[in-house]
Structure formats: C-alpha cells, structure tokens
C-alpha cells in the first residue's frame, strides 16, 4: 500500500478533517501546510497528486499516538526517527494510538471478513529479526483499515481522538 492510501483510509475510518491532519502531524514533529493536505489525499492518477513521504506518515501516526495517549516521557519507545515505514509499523502505531487489545484487533478484522489467530497476530508485532516475526502484507493492512472504518463509521463505535481531562 502507498502512504497516500494509508493516510486516506485512516482519515476516512477515523473521520479526520484536513485541519486535524495538520495538527496531528505537528504533534508528531512535522510542520505541514494545510494547503498540501488535499494533494496527499488524492490518488496517483488524479491531477495535483503529491506523494506522501515516510516522514509525513510517520509523523502523522506518532501525532495520533500523542493526541490520544499524551506525550511519552521516554521517547525512545516511539519510532519517530525511523522514517522507513512498513505495514507492521503502521499496524503497531495504530494499535497503540487507538489502544486496541488483541480481541479488538481480531474483531475489527472479522468485520472485514478476515481472520487471524492470536499467535499469528502477535507475530506481526514482533521486532523485525525475531524468529517469530511475520511481515504484514498489503491485503492484511487493507482488511484491517476496512474493518476499522466499519467499526468506527457504520457501527457508531467512536474512536477517542481527544485525551480526557483529568479533574
């Protein structure tokens, strides 16, 4: 999947507008101009298309984590400087940002008519190089994002995009 496709699908699933994309990227450490967002959301064959770099999608995902969960004191855990984005990293960062447990991930996949065992699911979150690591394929990530859209939009299961205020 292209980074543009990933950004477009996440935007749709979570119902995020252009201004929010800019704000989320800023939280992730990237200054993005609001006027550049529509070009990032276009398909390759559309006029005005601009490729979404690994830096942009990484900053967006990191910003989504920060927006939902707050700043992490130990920034080594967030792969902000790792701008080589893989499907596994996208899946991992979405899992963190949306605070999804194993059962919720499996439920989301089932909504898109995809199934996976808990063992195979955990292999997707292993560190690359681990003996049980499994690469996340494009179709699997597509299914996850489709299921996420169904869960969030069609079943009115909102995703919290604001950190709750503590009183």
C-alpha positions in Angstrom: 0.0 0.0 0.0 1.2 3.5 -0.6 1.5 6.0 2.2 -1.2 8.1 0.5 -3.6 5.2 0.5 -2.9 4.5 4.2 -3.4 8.2 5.1 -6.6 8.4 3.1 -8.0 5.2 4.7 -7.1 6.3 8.2 -8.7 9.7 7.6 -11.9 8.1 6.4 -12.1 5.5 9.1 -11.5 8.0 12.0 -13.4 10.9 10.3 -10.4 13.3 10.5 -10.6 16.6 8.6 -7.7 18.4 6.9 -7.1 20.8 9.7 -6.8 17.9 12.2 -4.3 16.1 9.9 -2.1 19.2 10.1 -2.5 19.4 13.9 -1.8 15.7 14.3 1.4 16.0 12.2 2.5 18.9 14.3 2.2 16.8 17.4 4.3 14.2 15.6 7.0 16.8 15.0 6.3 17.9 11.4 5.0 21.2 10.2 2.6 20.6 7.4 0.8 23.3 5.5 -3.0 22.8 5.4 -3.0 23.5 1.6 -0.8 20.5 1.0 -3.2 18.0 2.6 -5.6 17.6 -0.3 -2.8 16.7 -2.6 -1.7 14.0 -0.2 -5.2 12.5 -0.2 -5.5 12.2 -4.0 -5.0 9.0 -5.9 -1.9 8.7 -8.1 -3.9 9.2 -11.3 -5.6 12.4 -10.1 -4.3 15.8 -11.0 -2.5 17.5 -8.2 -1.4 14.3 -6.6 1.6 14.6 -4.2 3.4 11.5 -2.8 3.1 11.1 0.9 6.6 10.5 2.3 7.5 8.1 5.1 8.3 11.2 7.2 4.8 12.5 6.8 3.0 9.2 7.6 5.4 8.5 10.5 4.8 12.0 11.9 1.0 11.6 11.5 1.0 8.2 13.3 3.2 9.5 16.1 1.0 12.5 16.4 -2.1 10.3 16.6 -0.4 8.4 19.5 0.4 11.7 21.3 -3.1 13.1 20.7 -4.8 10.0 22.1 -2.3 9.0 24.8 -0.3 12.1 25.6 3.5 12.6 25.4 5.7 9.7 26.4 8.5 10.6 28.8 10.8 8.0 27.2 10.7 9.0 23.6 12.9 6.0 22.6 9.7 3.9 22.6 8.3 6.0 19.8 10.0 5.3 16.5 9.8 9.0 15.4 13.2 9.0 13.8 12.5 5.7 12.0 11.1 7.1 8.8 11.2 3.9 6.9 7.5 2.9 7.3 6.4 -0.7 6.9 2.9 -2.1 7.2 3.9 -3.7 10.5 4.9 -0.2 11.9 1.6 1.3 10.7 -0.4 -1.5 12.3 1.7 -1.2 15.5 1.3 2.6 15.8 -2.5 2.4 15.1 -2.8 -0.3 17.8 -1.0 2.0 20.3 -2.9 5.2 19.2 -6.3 3.6 19.4 -5.5 1.5 22.5 -6.6 -1.7 20.8 -6.2 -5.0 22.6 -5.8 -8.4 20.8 -9.5 -9.2 20.9 -10.4 -5.8 19.4 -8.0 -6.3 16.6 -9.4 -9.7 15.8 -13.0 -8.2 16.0 -12.0 -5.4 13.6 -10.5 -7.9 11.1 -13.6 -10.1 11.3 -15.7 -7.1 10.3 -13.7 -7.0 7.0 -14.2 -10.8 6.6 -10.6 -11.5 7.5 -9.5 -13.9 10.3 -6.2 -14.5 12.1 -5.2 -16.5 15.1 -3.8 -14.8 18.2 -0.4 -16.4 17.6 -0.2 -15.1 14.0 -1.4 -11.7 15.2 1.3 -11.4 17.8 3.9 -12.3 15.2 3.0 -9.1 13.3 4.0 -7.1 16.4 7.3 -8.8 17.0 10.6 -6.9 16.4 11.9 -7.4 12.9 14.6 -10.1 13.0 12.8 -12.1 15.8 12.4 -15.7 14.9 8.6 -15.4 15.0 8.3 -12.1 13.2 5.9 -12.1 10.3 5.7 -9.4 7.7 2.3 -7.6 7.4 1.1 -7.8 3.8 -0.8 -5.1 2.0 -4.0 -7.1 1.8 -3.9 -7.7 5.6 -3.4 -4.0 6.3 -6.2 -3.1 3.8 -8.5 -5.5 5.6 -7.7 -4.0 9.0 -8.3 -0.5 7.8 -11.6 -1.6 6.1 -12.7 -3.2 9.4 -11.7 -0.1 11.3 -13.8 2.0 9.1 -16.8 -0.3 9.5 -16.3 -0.3 13.3 -15.9 3.4 13.6 -18.3 4.8 11.0 -21.0 2.2 10.3 -21.4 0.8 13.8 -21.1 4.1 15.5 -18.2 2.8 17.7 -16.4 6.1 18.0 -12.6 6.3 18.4 -11.5 8.8 21.0 -9.3 11.4 19.4 -9.0 13.7 22.4 -7.2 13.0 25.6 -9.6 13.1 28.5 -9.1 15.9 31.0 -8.3 14.7 34.5 -10.1 16.5 37.2 
